[in-house]
Amino acid sequence: MLPRLDSTARVLATLDANPVSALLGPRQCGKTTLARQITTGRPSEFFDLENPVDRQRLSAPMTVLEKLSGLVVIDEVQRRPDLFELLRVLVDRDENRAHFLLLGSASPGLIRGASESLAGRIGFVDLSGFTLDETGVEKQDRLWLRGGFPRSFLADDDAASLAWRDDFIRTFLERDIPQLGISVPAETIRRFWTMVAHYHGQTWNAAQLARSLGASEKTARRYLDVLAGTFMVRVLPPWFENVSKRQVKAPKVYLRDPGLLHALLQIRTSRDLESHPKLGASWEGFALEQVISQLDTRDTYFWATHGGAKLDLLVLIGGKRYGF
């Protein structure tokens, strides 16, 4: 496993500043490994809510958690949203001696529930797969082709990497989505995901995708929300103001991991990628994710006019706008 010094530093800083911290990112991106590295050498307790034994340990959560001190890690916390309110009660007690690190792989409900129940008590850190500063620029082409999921990037060869990504996609569709309580046929959401891959880097057109899918625009939007909420797709909103130029007001969509994009588009090798019509869009999305990972901000947009002027990425940091 590659060292993830910047991500580790961000988590530690958030833990120092908040009684509760949440580390959010897609499944298999390295959250659990990073959390276990952080717990090494310090008093800690680890609960994995995919483990039946740990789920049983938390069957009476207040009784268990109120006795703990040090760092308490709760992995796959989206499986127990009822814990947010309980954690608020615990951290507000004068006698509380624990800090809590929550790991989650589903965003909207998790962030909403945690933000509402733990307002003023929680800090968030986003984690993606490996980034260019972690792999080194000499491995840029491998990172672009295979993506940043650790087991994909570190595979022995491109064929093994692709096999892992194909398995990841299948498991995500057949197991992970149903576990979130989302009832969508796996084959339907795969078709939609593949369609979004073909629209990678383009403005969102719900009507067009809905027609291709044979569904309503509302259904297409729901499917997009599922993929965005599980960190598979980035929906990049437009930045627009009341100026004279006609500005684009529809969001753009990107698959966040280039390796998954290439798997869905059946791009197997660097040679396949070099000759593929989505080469430019793939590079744009890859570069965009690398920049966002370094800036550590959620205020990300694009700006474009119907006349052709554009910024592929516009970010807000400290009240200032920066364009790329």
C-alpha positions in Angstrom: 0.0 0.0 0.0 1.3 3.5 -0.9 1.7 6.0 2.0 -1.1 8.5 2.1 0.5 11.3 4.0 -1.7 14.2 3.0 -4.9 12.3 3.6 -3.6 11.1 7.0 -2.7 14.7 8.0 -6.2 15.9 7.0 -7.9 13.2 9.1 -5.7 13.9 12.1 -6.3 17.7 11.8 -10.1 17.1 11.7 -9.9 14.7 14.7 -8.1 17.4 16.7 -10.7 20.0 15.8 -13.9 18.0 16.3 -15.3 15.4 18.7 -16.7 13.5 15.7 -15.0 13.2 12.2 -16.4 11.5 9.1 -14.1 10.0 6.4 -16.2 9.6 3.2 -15.4 8.0 -0.1 -16.3 5.1 -2.4 -16.0 1.5 -1.2 -12.6 -0.1 -1.6 -10.8 3.3 -1.8 -8.7 2.7 1.3 -10.8 4.3 4.1 -10.5 1.3 6.4 -6.8 0.8 5.8 -6.1 4.5 6.5 -8.2 4.4 9.7 -6.4 1.3 11.0 -3.1 3.0 10.3 -4.3 6.1 12.3 -5.3 3.8 15.2 -1.9 2.1 15.4 -0.1 3.0 18.6 -3.0 4.8 20.2 -5.9 3.6 22.5 -8.7 2.8 20.1 -11.7 0.6 19.4 -12.8 -0.5 15.9 -16.4 -1.5 14.8 -17.0 -2.8 11.3 -20.7 -2.7 10.7 -20.4 -5.3 7.9 -19.1 -7.7 10.5 -22.0 -9.6 12.3 -19.9 -9.8 15.5 -19.5 -6.0 15.6 -23.1 -5.4 14.7 -24.0 -7.6 17.7 -21.6 -5.7 19.9 -23.5 -2.5 19.0 -27.0 -3.9 19.5 -27.2 -1.7 22.6 -24.9 1.1 21.4 -25.3 3.5 24.3 -24.2 0.9 26.8 -21.1 0.0 24.8 -20.0 3.4 23.5 -20.4 5.4 26.7 -17.7 3.3 28.4 -15.1 3.9 25.7 -12.2 6.3 25.6 -9.5 7.2 23.0 -10.4 6.9 19.3 -13.5 5.0 18.3 -13.8 4.0 14.6 -17.2 3.0 13.2 -16.8 1.6 9.7 -19.7 1.6 7.1 -21.7 3.8 9.4 -24.4 4.4 6.8 -25.8 1.0 7.9 -26.7 2.6 11.3 -27.9 6.2 10.8 -29.6 5.9 14.2 -26.1 6.3 15.8 -25.8 10.0 14.8 -28.3 11.2 17.5 -26.7 8.9 20.1 -23.2 10.3 19.3 -24.5 13.8 19.8 -25.7 12.9 23.3 -22.4 11.2 24.1 -20.0 13.9 22.9 -22.0 16.6 24.7 -21.4 14.9 28.1 -18.7 16.5 30.2 -17.4 13.0 31.1 -17.0 11.9 27.5 -13.4 10.7 26.8 -13.7 9.5 23.3 -13.2 10.9 19.8 -15.2 9.2 17.0 -14.1 8.6 13.5 -17.0 7.5 11.2 -16.2 5.8 7.8 -19.0 6.0 5.2 -19.4 5.1 1.5 -22.7 6.7 0.8 -22.9 10.5 0.8 -26.2 12.4 0.8 -28.2 10.6 3.5 -25.0 10.2 5.6 -24.0 13.8 5.4 -27.5 15.1 5.9 -28.2 12.9 8.9 -24.8 13.6 10.5 -24.9 17.3 9.7 -28.4 17.7 11.3 -27.7 15.5 14.4 -24.1 16.6 14.9 -24.1 20.2 13.8 -21.1 22.0 15.2 -19.6 18.7 16.4 -18.5 17.0 13.2 -15.9 17.6 10.5 -15.8 15.9 7.1 -12.8 14.6 5.1 -13.2 13.2 1.5 -11.1 10.3 0.4 -10.7 9.1 -3.2 -8.5 6.4 -4.6 -4.8 7.1 -5.1 -3.9 10.5 -6.4 -1.0 11.6 -8.5 0.9 13.1 -5.6 0.7 9.6 -3.9 1.7 7.5 -6.9 4.3 9.9 -8.3 4.1 11.5 -11.8 6.2 8.7 -13.3 3.1 6.4 -12.8 0.7 8.9 -14.3 -0.3 6.8 -17.3 -1.0 3.8 -15.1 -3.1 5.9 -12.7 -5.0 7.3 -15.7 -5.7 3.9 -17.3 -6.4 1.9 -14.2 -7.8 4.5 -11.9 -7.0 5.1 -8.2 -8.7 2.2 -6.4 -5.7 0.6 -4.6 -6.3 -3.0 -5.8 -6.8 -1.8 -9.4 -3.8 0.4 -9.4 -1.5 -2.1 -7.7 -2.6 -5.1 -9.8 0.2 -7.2 -11.4 -0.8 -6.2 -14.9 -3.5 -4.3 -16.9 -5.6 -7.5 -17.4 -5.7 -8.2 -13.6 -6.6 -4.6 -13.0 -9.5 -4.7 -15.4 -10.7 -8.0 -13.9 -10.8 -6.4 -10.5 -12.7 -3.4 -11.8 -15.2 -5.6 -13.6 -15.8 -7.5 -10.3 -16.1 -4.2 -8.4 -18.8 -3.0 -10.8 -20.7 -6.2 -10.5 -20.6 -6.3 -6.7 -21.5 -2.7 -6.5 -24.6 -3.2 -8.6 -25.7 -6.5 -7.1 -24.8 -6.1 -3.5 -23.9 -2.5 -2.5 -26.8 -0.7 -3.9 -29.4 -3.1 -2.5 -27.7 -2.8 0.9 -28.5 0.9 0.8 -32.2 0.1 0.5 -32.3 1.2 -3.1 -34.5 -1.0 -5.3 -33.2 -0.8 -8.8 -32.5 -3.8 -11.1 -28.8 -4.3 -11.4 -28.9 -4.5 -15.2 -30.9 -1.3 -15.5 -28.5 0.7 -13.4 -25.6 -0.8 -15.3 -27.1 0.4 -18.6 -27.6 3.8 -17.1 -24.1 3.9 -15.7 -22.7 3.0 -19.1 -24.7 5.7 -20.8 -23.3 8.2 -18.3 -19.8 7.0 -19.2 -20.6 7.9 -22.9 -21.7 11.4 -21.7 -18.6 11.8 -19.5 -17.5 15.4 -19.5 -20.8 16.7 -21.1 -23.7 18.7 -19.8 -26.4 16.6 -18.2 -29.4 16.1 -20.5 -32.0 14.2 -18.5 -34.5 14.0 -21.4 -32.0 12.4 -23.7 -30.8 9.8 -21.3 -34.3 9.0 -20.2 -35.4 8.4 -23.8 -32.4 6.1 -24.3 -33.2 4.2 -21.1 -36.9 4.1 -21.8 -37.7 5.8 -18.5 -38.9 9.1 -17.2 -36.7 12.1 -16.6 -37.4 11.8 -12.8 -36.2 8.2 -12.9 -33.0 9.2 -14.8 -32.4 11.9 -12.2 -32.9 9.4 -9.4 -30.4 7.0 -10.9 -27.9 9.8 -11.3 -28.4 10.7 -7.6 -27.7 7.1 -6.6 -24.4 7.1 -8.6 -23.4 10.5 -7.3 -24.3 9.7 -3.7 -22.1 6.6 -3.8 -19.1 8.6 -5.2 -19.2 6.9 -8.6 -20.2 10.1 -10.5 -19.4 13.7 -10.0 -22.2 16.1 -10.9 -20.4 19.4 -11.4 -22.8 22.3 -11.1 -22.5 25.4 -13.3 -21.5 28.8 -11.9 -23.6 31.6 -13.4 -24.3 35.2 -12.6 -26.6 37.9 -13.9 -24.3 39.1 -16.7 -25.1 39.8 -20.3 -23.6 36.6 -21.8 -25.9 33.5 -22.0 -24.4 31.0 -19.6 -24.8 27.2 -19.5 -27.1 26.3 -16.5 -27.1 22.5 -16.7 -24.5 20.5 -14.7 -21.8 18.4 -16.2 -21.3 14.8 -15.4 -18.1 12.8 -14.9 -17.2 9.4 -13.7 -15.0 10.1 -10.8 -12.6 7.2 -11.3 -11.0 6.9 -14.8 -10.5 3.1 -14.3 -14.2 2.5 -13.9 -14.9 4.8 -16.9 -12.6 2.8 -19.0 -14.0 -0.5 -17.8 -17.6 0.6 -18.7 -16.3 1.8 -22.1 -14.4 -1.5 -22.6 -11.1 0.3 -22.8 -8.6 -2.4 -21.8 -5.1 -1.0 -22.6 -3.3 2.3 -23.1 -3.4 1.6 -26.9 -7.2 1.2 -26.7 -7.4 4.5 -24.8 -5.2 6.4 -27.3 -7.5 5.5 -30.2 -10.9 5.9 -28.3 -13.2 8.8 -29.1 -13.5 9.6 -25.3 -9.7 10.1 -25.0 -10.0 13.9 -24.5 -12.9 13.7 -22.2 -11.2 10.9 -20.1 -8.1 13.1 -19.7 -10.3 16.1 -18.7 -12.0 14.1 -16.0 -8.7 12.7 -14.7 -7.1 16.1 -14.5 -10.2 17.6 -12.9 -10.2 15.0 -10.1 -6.5 15.4 -9.5 -6.9 19.2 -9.1 -9.9 18.9 -6.8 -8.1 16.3 -4.6 -5.2 18.8 -4.1 -7.5 21.8 -3.3 -9.5 20.0 -0.6 -12.7 22.0 -1.3 -16.3 21.0 -2.0 -17.1 24.4 -3.6 -16.5 23.2 -7.2 -18.2 24.3 -10.4 -17.6 24.9 -14.1 -18.4 28.0 -16.1 -19.4 28.2 -19.7 -21.3 30.4 -22.1 -23.3 29.3 -25.1 -20.8 31.3 -27.2 -18.1 28.8 -26.3 -16.1 30.6 -23.5 -15.5 28.2 -20.6 -13.6 27.2 -17.5 -13.5 23.5 -17.0 -13.2 24.0 -13.3 -14.0 26.9 -11.0 -13.4 26.6 -7.3 -14.2 28.9 -4.3 -11.5 29.0 -1.6 -11.6 31.6 1.1 -14.2 33.6 -0.7 -12.1 33.9 -3.8 -12.7 32.3 -7.2 -10.1 30.3 -9.1 -10.5 29.1 -12.7 -8.8 26.3 -14.5 
